[in-house]
Amino acid sequence: MRFTYMTSAAFNQNPSKAKKEADERPLVITEHGEASYVLIRYADFQENWRKPKSLYEALEDTESKFDADFMPERADVGHRDIEF
C-alpha cells in the first residue's frame, strides 16, 4: 500500500488539500520528520480497523510488503567426523 506524506505545518495551512490526498490513499502527517498521524477515509477505517484476518487472507494479500518468495540459503555444516 502506498502512502502520501505531509508535514504537520502543511496540514495546518491546508487541511482541504490533506482531505483530497487522503481520498486517494492514506496520508501520513509528520512532525519533525517522524510519522505522527495517519489520515484515511472513514470507509477505509471501518473496513480495516481490527478486522480479523484468517491465515489464508493474510497469505493471499497481494499488496503485502512481504511478497518476496522465501528462498533460504542451503545450510552447509561442512564435513564432520562422527563418533559412535
Rosetta blueprint (number, residue, H / E / L):
1 M L
2 R L
3 F L
4 T E
5 Y E
6 M E
7 T E
8 S H
9 A H
10 A H
11 F H
12 N H
13 Q H
14 N L
15 P H
16 S H
17 K H
18 A H
19 K H
20 K H
21 E H
22 A H
23 D H
24 E H
25 R L
26 P L
27 L E
28 V E
29 I E
30 T E
31 E E
32 H L
33 G L
34 E E
35 A E
36 S E
37 Y E
38 V E
39 L E
40 I L
41 R L
42 Y H
43 A H
44 D H
45 F H
46 Q H
47 E H
48 N H
49 W L
50 R L
51 K L
52 P L
53 K L
54 S L
55 L H
56 Y H
57 E H
58 A H
59 L H
60 E H
61 D L
62 T L
63 E L
64 S L
65 K L
66 F L
67 D L
68 A L
69 D L
70 F L
71 M L
72 P L
73 E L
74 R L
75 A L
76 D L
77 V L
78 G L
79 H L
80 R L
81 D L
82 I L
83 E L
84 F L
